[in-house]
Amino acid sequence: MTDIVLKDVDPILAERIRRVSQARGWPIHDTIFNLLEQGLFVCEAEVRGGFDDREVNVLAEAISALKDVPPGKGF
């Protein structure tokens, strides 16, 4: 499994995570993992906006390809 390091976490956010950890009785690692996973589900649902998997994949590929386009000279 890949390690992820969070730097400069806002103290208020860290406290909120700690409170969820205590309330659920989860170790802090499991708490962060669960919160990240649940947050991703919400974000993915918002991003999909009614698209099916094939459409989401095509859109993601198009966005990725646009990142490789050199910047223009502007208007």
N, C-alpha and C positions, 0 to 999 in steps of 0.2 A: 504494500500500500504506500502511496506517496505521502510524504510529510509536507504539511503546509504550516508556515510560520506567519503569525500575525504580529506586526510591529505597530507601536504607537496606538494601541487600542484606547479609545476614550474611556476614562475611569467610570463614567456613568454606564456605558455599554457593558463594561466588564462586570460591574455590580449587578446589572440586570441579568446577565448570564449566570452569575453566581447564585442569584435568587432562584432562578429556574432550576438550577442544579440541586439546590437544597430542597426546593418544593417537590421535585420529582424523585429525589433520592438517587440521582444519577451521578457518576463521576464526571468531573468537568469535561474530560475528553468526549465522553458519550453525549453530554449536553450540547457541546459545540457541534459535534457531528450531526445530531438530530435537528438542531436549529438550522444548520446549513442546508441539510436535506429538505426540510419543510419549506424553507425560504426559496429553494430552487424550484420546488413544485409550484409555488405561487407565481414566481417569475416566469417559469416556462408556460404556465397557463395564460398569463397576460401576453406573452410574446406570441404564442400560437394564435390567439385571436380568431379561432375557428379554422385555422389551416390544418390540413392533414400532415402526416409525417413526411410524405414525399415533398410537399410544398415547403415545409419548414426546412428540409435539407437543401432544396434548391435555393431558397432565400439565403440560407447561411453560406452556401458556396458563393453566391453572387456578392454578398457583403464581404466575404473573405477576398474575393478577386478584386474588389474595388479598393481594398487596402493596398494593393500592389500598384495601383495607377499612380504615376508621379503627379505631384501637385501642379496645377496650372499657374499661369501668370496673373490670374485674377481678372477682374473686370474693370 
